[in-house]
Amino acid sequence: MPSEIDLYGLFVPRLLLLMLAALVISILLRKGLAWIGFYRLVWHRGLFDIALYTLLLGGLSALANL
């Protein structure tokens, strides 16, 4: 799989697109978790959010390499 994607003559790294997709999914998940009150069980919200983003990015990256 190519490491860069051509968008109308602009070469965009695949990782950048995966990071944007992970960010969008992470924002939606954080809103959902806050709505159901999950963050009351979390010790440090910032650490949890960055761990969630990292797991999402790793999962998307693994799926992209299939």
C-alpha positions as CSV (number, residue, x, y, z in Angstrom):
1,M,0.0,0.0,0.0
2,P,1.4,3.4,-0.9
3,S,2.5,5.6,1.9
4,E,1.2,8.8,0.2
5,I,-2.1,9.5,-1.4
6,D,-2.5,11.9,-4.3
7,L,-5.3,14.4,-3.9
8,Y,-5.4,16.5,-7.0
9,G,-1.7,16.8,-7.3
10,L,-1.1,17.2,-3.5
11,F,0.7,14.2,-1.9
12,V,-0.8,13.7,1.5
13,P,0.8,11.1,3.9
14,R,-1.5,8.3,4.7
15,L,-0.7,8.7,8.4
16,L,-2.1,12.2,8.3
17,L,-5.5,10.9,7.0
18,L,-5.5,8.2,9.6
19,M,-4.8,10.7,12.3
20,L,-7.7,12.9,11.2
21,A,-10.0,9.9,11.1
22,A,-8.9,8.8,14.6
23,L,-9.5,12.4,15.8
24,V,-13.0,12.5,14.5
25,I,-13.8,9.1,16.0
26,S,-12.2,10.1,19.3
27,I,-14.3,13.3,19.5
28,L,-17.5,11.3,18.9
29,L,-16.5,8.7,21.5
30,R,-15.6,11.3,24.1
31,K,-18.9,13.1,23.7
32,G,-20.7,9.7,24.0
33,L,-18.7,8.8,27.1
34,A,-19.3,12.1,28.7
35,W,-23.0,11.9,28.0
36,I,-23.4,8.5,29.7
37,G,-21.3,9.7,32.7
38,F,-18.3,7.3,32.1
39,Y,-15.8,10.0,33.0
40,R,-16.9,9.8,36.7
41,L,-15.0,6.5,36.8
42,V,-11.8,7.8,35.2
43,W,-9.0,9.1,37.4
44,H,-7.4,11.5,34.9
45,R,-9.5,12.5,31.9
46,G,-6.6,13.9,29.8
47,L,-4.6,10.7,30.1
48,F,-7.6,8.6,29.3
49,D,-8.4,10.7,26.2
50,I,-4.8,10.5,24.8
51,A,-4.8,6.8,25.4
52,L,-8.1,6.4,23.6
53,Y,-6.8,8.4,20.7
54,T,-3.6,6.3,20.6
55,L,-5.5,3.1,20.6
56,L,-7.8,4.3,17.8
57,L,-4.9,5.5,15.7
58,G,-3.1,2.1,16.2
59,G,-6.3,0.2,15.3
60,L,-6.9,2.3,12.2
61,S,-3.3,1.9,11.1
62,A,-3.5,-1.9,11.6
63,L,-6.7,-2.0,9.6
64,A,-5.2,0.1,6.8
65,N,-2.3,-2.3,6.4
66,L,-4.5,-5.3,5.8
